[in-house]
Amino acid sequence: MAPRMRPRAFTLVEILIVVVILGILAAIVIPQFSNASQESIKAALRGQMKQIDDQVEVYRVNNAGLLPTVDPVAPFGAGGEWGVMVSARYLRTEPFNMYAGGSVVGAGDGAVASAAAKGSAVGWFFVITGGTRLDVFAAGYEEATNRLSNE
């Protein structure tokens, strides 16, 4: 009679070693995906702020140096909307702040904007300097340090 062959299988120690190695790899890789998400949000906000600044400048060139409206409280229009910037097609749609989760624009400087928490009601802030300069800031993002408010 021929000797019986035992079926080959992994031992418990081999399986535990593989599980530990996979756990170590996951601990290294997962935070990098989280960081990539934050970086993409920051890149999108920088791009949107540049586009807004560029289109405000185009508006000023087309309108003898005037800002989108003469109202210092709501330079884009009433009610936190983007007004003439969207209606006159300088911007296709109201810019959406992916971090804050909104497109409403309100009065406030860079300090107010960078301190805004994720999910704040206002997605964008503006400040008028000297009646001739309009700066727009993204809520929850500090452009100078390239940081979101949760970092």
C-alpha positions in Angstrom: 0.0 0.0 0.0 1.3 3.4 -0.9 1.9 6.0 1.8 -0.8 8.6 2.1 0.1 12.2 1.2 -1.0 14.8 3.6 -2.6 17.8 1.9 -0.3 20.8 2.0 -1.5 23.9 3.8 -0.1 27.1 5.4 0.7 26.9 9.0 -0.8 29.3 11.5 2.6 31.0 11.9 2.9 31.7 8.2 -0.6 33.2 8.0 0.1 35.4 11.0 3.4 36.7 9.4 1.5 37.6 6.2 -1.3 39.4 8.2 1.3 41.4 10.1 3.1 42.4 6.9 -0.2 43.5 5.3 -1.0 45.5 8.4 2.3 47.3 8.2 1.9 48.1 4.5 -1.7 49.4 5.1 -0.4 51.6 7.9 2.1 53.2 5.5 -0.2 53.5 2.4 -3.5 54.7 3.8 -2.3 58.0 5.3 -0.8 58.9 1.9 -4.2 58.5 0.2 -5.7 60.8 2.8 -3.0 63.4 2.2 -3.6 63.1 -1.6 -7.2 64.1 -1.0 -6.2 67.2 1.0 -3.7 68.1 -1.6 -6.2 67.9 -4.4 -8.6 70.1 -2.6 -5.9 72.7 -2.0 -4.9 72.6 -5.7 -8.5 73.0 -6.8 -9.0 76.0 -4.4 -5.8 77.7 -5.6 -6.9 77.2 -9.2 -10.4 78.6 -8.5 -9.0 81.7 -6.7 -6.7 82.4 -9.6 -9.6 82.0 -12.1 -11.7 84.4 -10.0 -8.9 86.9 -9.7 -8.3 86.7 -13.5 -12.0 87.2 -14.3 -12.4 90.1 -11.9 -9.5 91.7 -13.7 -11.1 91.0 -17.1 -14.3 92.6 -15.8 -12.3 95.7 -14.7 -10.6 96.0 -18.1 -14.0 95.7 -19.9 -15.7 98.2 -17.6 -13.2 101.1 -17.3 -11.6 99.9 -14.1 -14.7 99.4 -12.1 -15.3 96.4 -9.7 -18.2 94.0 -10.5 -20.5 96.4 -8.6 -20.1 99.6 -6.8 -21.6 98.2 -3.6 -18.8 97.6 -1.0 -21.0 95.3 1.0 -21.8 93.0 -1.8 -19.4 93.5 -4.7 -20.8 90.6 -6.8 -24.5 91.1 -6.0 -26.9 90.8 -3.2 -27.5 87.7 -1.0 -24.1 86.0 -1.2 -24.4 85.3 -4.9 -21.8 85.9 -7.6 -24.1 88.3 -9.5 -22.7 89.9 -12.7 -19.7 87.6 -12.6 -21.9 84.7 -13.5 -24.8 86.4 -15.3 -22.4 88.2 -17.7 -20.5 84.8 -18.1 -17.2 85.9 -16.6 -17.6 82.7 -14.6 -19.6 79.8 -16.0 -21.1 78.9 -12.6 -20.7 80.0 -9.1 -17.4 78.6 -7.8 -17.9 75.7 -5.4 -15.5 75.4 -2.4 -15.1 71.7 -2.0 -13.6 72.1 1.5 -16.2 74.4 3.0 -19.0 72.8 0.9 -20.6 76.0 -0.5 -20.5 78.7 -3.1 -21.9 81.6 -1.0 -19.6 84.7 -1.0 -19.5 87.0 2.0 -17.4 89.9 3.4 -14.2 89.0 5.3 -10.5 89.1 4.9 -7.9 86.3 4.6 -7.7 85.8 8.3 -11.5 85.2 8.5 -11.4 82.9 5.5 -8.5 80.7 6.8 -10.1 80.3 10.2 -13.4 79.1 8.7 -14.2 75.5 9.6 -14.9 72.7 7.2 -18.6 72.9 6.3 -19.0 76.6 7.0 -22.0 78.3 5.5 -19.9 80.7 3.4 -17.5 79.2 0.9 -15.7 82.4 -0.2 -14.8 85.7 1.4 -13.9 89.0 -0.2 -12.2 92.3 0.8 -12.1 95.6 -1.1 -8.9 97.6 -0.6 -8.9 101.3 -1.5 -12.1 101.0 -3.5 -10.1 99.6 -6.5 -8.8 96.2 -5.4 -11.0 93.1 -4.8 -9.4 90.1 -3.2 -11.2 86.8 -2.9 -10.3 84.1 -0.3 -11.5 80.5 0.0 -13.1 79.5 3.3 -11.0 77.2 5.4 -7.8 77.7 3.3 -4.8 79.8 4.0 -3.1 80.6 0.7 0.2 81.9 2.2 1.0 78.6 4.0 -1.0 76.3 1.7 -2.9 74.8 4.6 -6.5 73.9 5.2 -8.1 74.8 8.6 -8.1 71.2 9.7 -4.3 70.8 9.3 
